[in-house]
Amino acid sequence: MNFSGTTIYAKARPSALSGKPVPRVSLEELAREALEKLGVPVQLGRAQADYAEGKTTQIPVRTTFNTGQRRISRKITVGISTVRYENHYSARA
C-alpha cells in the first residue's frame, strides 16, 4: 500500500514543561486512528498486549502495532517517539 503524500494533523495544546505544542492525545491513539483511516487493520504489539493482559509488569517503552500480513514502511513520529510495526509477513507461505 502506498502512503506517500499522507500528512497527519492533530489538535495540540501547550506543553506544561516547555510551552511548545504537543498533541492532546497519545502517540498510540494518533497512530491507531491514522492507520485505521488508511485501511490498515492494527492490533497492539506483542509487548503492549502482554502488559495489557497482565502477563508482565514491564511497561513497554515503544509504541508498537501488529499489522498482521501487511508490511508498513510509513513513519509516524511525534517529537522523538516513533511508531514501530510488527507483522506476520514471514509466516505467510
C-alpha positions as semicolon CSV with decimal commas, in nm:
position;residue;x (nm);y (nm);z (nm)
1;M;0,000;0,000;0,000
2;N;0,134;0,340;-0,090
3;F;0,120;0,601;0,188
4;S;0,322;0,869;0,009
5;G;0,192;1,221;0,043
6;T;-0,012;1,148;0,355
7;T;0,007;1,402;0,636
8;I;-0,143;1,362;0,981
9;Y;-0,273;1,665;1,167
10;A;-0,365;1,657;1,536
11;K;-0,508;1,906;1,781
12;A;-0,238;2,038;2,012
13;R;-0,202;2,204;2,349
14;P;0,095;2,383;2,509
15;S;0,332;2,154;2,698
16;A;0,338;2,211;3,073
17;L;0,717;2,170;3,068
18;S;0,833;2,359;2,760
19;G;0,530;2,555;2,642
20;K;0,575;2,407;2,292
21;P;0,275;2,249;2,118
22;V;0,217;1,879;2,191
23;P;-0,069;1,651;2,075
24;R;-0,374;1,632;2,302
25;V;-0,377;1,251;2,274
26;S;-0,102;0,990;2,294
27;L;0,110;0,876;2,001
28;E;-0,061;0,536;2,029
29;E;-0,406;0,690;1,977
30;L;-0,287;0,908;1,687
31;A;-0,117;0,618;1,510
32;R;-0,409;0,378;1,557
33;E;-0,656;0,631;1,414
34;A;-0,429;0,719;1,121
35;L;-0,367;0,356;1,026
36;E;-0,736;0,266;1,053
37;K;-0,828;0,562;0,828
38;L;-0,578;0,428;0,575
39;G;-0,747;0,086;0,587
40;V;-0,473;-0,094;0,781
41;P;-0,614;-0,327;1,049
42;V;-0,398;-0,297;1,362
43;Q;-0,361;-0,469;1,695
44;L;-0,134;-0,391;1,988
45;G;0,223;-0,510;1,954
46;R;0,338;-0,815;2,148
47;A;0,486;-0,617;2,442
48;Q;0,179;-0,392;2,481
49;A;-0,057;-0,688;2,454
50;D;0,134;-0,881;2,722
51;Y;0,125;-0,578;2,954
52;A;-0,246;-0,515;2,892
53;E;-0,329;-0,881;2,965
54;G;-0,124;-0,880;3,287
55;K;0,132;-1,130;3,157
56;T;0,414;-0,892;3,250
57;T;0,467;-0,592;3,475
58;Q;0,723;-0,433;3,244
59;I;0,580;-0,120;3,086
60;P;0,653;-0,111;2,710
61;V;0,885;0,175;2,613
62;R;0,796;0,189;2,243
63;T;0,461;0,222;2,071
64;T;0,433;-0,092;1,855
65;F;0,146;-0,222;1,643
66;N;0,096;-0,563;1,487
67;T;-0,016;-0,517;1,127
68;G;-0,081;-0,886;1,055
69;Q;0,018;-0,982;0,700
70;R;0,090;-0,621;0,596
71;R;0,430;-0,460;0,575
72;I;0,418;-0,091;0,656
73;S;0,701;0,148;0,579
74;R;0,520;0,468;0,678
75;K;0,688;0,650;0,965
76;I;0,469;0,817;1,229
77;T;0,666;1,038;1,468
78;V;0,580;1,286;1,742
79;G;0,883;1,461;1,890
80;I;1,141;1,186;1,942
81;S;0,889;0,899;1,965
82;T;0,827;0,686;1,655
83;V;0,571;0,410;1,599
84;R;0,717;0,066;1,522
85;Y;0,546;-0,219;1,340
86;E;0,541;-0,596;1,388
87;N;0,390;-0,829;1,129
88;H;0,343;-1,194;1,039
89;Y;0,470;-1,145;0,685
90;S;0,738;-1,414;0,718
91;A;0,472;-1,662;0,838
92;R;0,293;-1,626;0,507
93;A;0,355;-1,919;0,279
